[in-house]
Amino acid sequence: MAAAQVKISVNPELAASFKSACAESGVSMTSVLSGFMADFSNAGHKTNTHCLATRRQRRAAVKRLIGHLELIRTAEVRYMENIPPNLQGSLVYERAEETVSLIEEVAEMLTSAY
C-alpha cells in the first residue's frame, strides 16, 4: 500500500508532549495520527474487516488500542490528581482509582493476548 505524506505545523511543546506520550505508550506517532484520521473521517469503518485479515494486522490494532488505553489512563490519573484533598476519600476518588486499575488490568491482558 502506498503511503501519502501529511505535513502539519503545531506548537513545539505540543509536538514534544505528543511524541513523549506515544513513546511512553509504546505506539508510533504515525499510528495514533492515522487512527485519529480514520476515526474522524469514518474511513476506518469502511475497511475495518480487511484491515484485520492477518494476525500481524490484529496485533498492530491491539497495540494501537493499548496506546489509546494508556492515554485514557493518563487522563484519569490527571483527573484524580486534581481532586481536592478533602474529597480524596470520597466515592468519586475511589471510582477514579478503580478505573485506573481496571484500565491497567485490561492493557496487561491485551498485551498478553499478542
N, C-alpha and C positions, 0 to 999 in steps of 0.2 A: 504494500500500500504506500503510495507516495504521500509525503507529509507536506503541509503548507506551513510556512513560517509566518508567525504573527509577532509584530513588534509593538510593544506598548511602553509608555513612559509613566512612571509612578514616583511618588515621594521616595527618596533613598532609604529613609527609616522604615517605611512600609515594606519595601523590597527586601531589606535586611531581615526584618521580622518574619516575613513570609518564608524566606529561604531557611531561616533558623527553625521555624515551626515545621516545615517539611522535613528537614534533616532529623529533628527530634522524633517525628512521627514515622520516619523510615519510608517516606514516599518522595517521589520526584516532583519538582515544581511543575513539570510538564503534565504529569498525570492529574494533579489537582486542578490545574487550569483547564485541561482538556475535559475533565469531568464536569467542571462548572459550565463550560461552554456547551457541552452536550445536554446537561440538565436545563440550562437556561433556554436553549433553542429547541428543546424537545427532540434533538437529533438522536440522542441515546436510546430513546424508546423505539425508534424505527428499526434499529438493527440489533436490539438487545440480545436476541437468541443467537444470532450469528456470531456476535462478539464473545459468546461464552461456549463456543463449539469445542474448544480444546481445553485440556487440563491447564495448560500454560495461561490461557486467557482467563480461566476461572481463578487461578492462583493470583494473577495480576489484579483481577476485580476484587478479590478478598483483601489483597494488600491495600488497595485504594480505600475500601470500606474501613479497614483498621486505621488508616490515616485520618479518615473523617471522624471516626470514634475518638481518636486522640485529640482532635481539635475540639470536639464536643466536651470531652473530659476536662481539657484545659479551661474551657469557658465555664464549666460547672465549678471547677476549683476556684477560679477568679470570683465567681458568684459567692461561694462560701466565704472567701477571704473578705468580701465586702459586707458580710452580715455583721451588724454591730455586736460587740462583746456581750451586751445584755440579752441578746437573742440567740447566742450560740448554744444554749441548752434547750432551745425550742424545737418543735416539730419541723419547722422549716429547715433548720440546720441539719437535723437528723435525716430528713429526706434527701437533702443535697449530698450528705455523706454516703447514704445508701446508693444514690445514683452514681456517684464517682466509683464506688466499689463495684457495682454491677457492670458499669462500662468497662472497667479494668478486667473483670472476670470474662466478659464476652470477648474482649480483644484477645485475651490469652487463649480462649477456646478456639477462636478463629485462626489464630496463629498456629495452634497445634493441629488444626484440620489440614493445613497445607504446609 
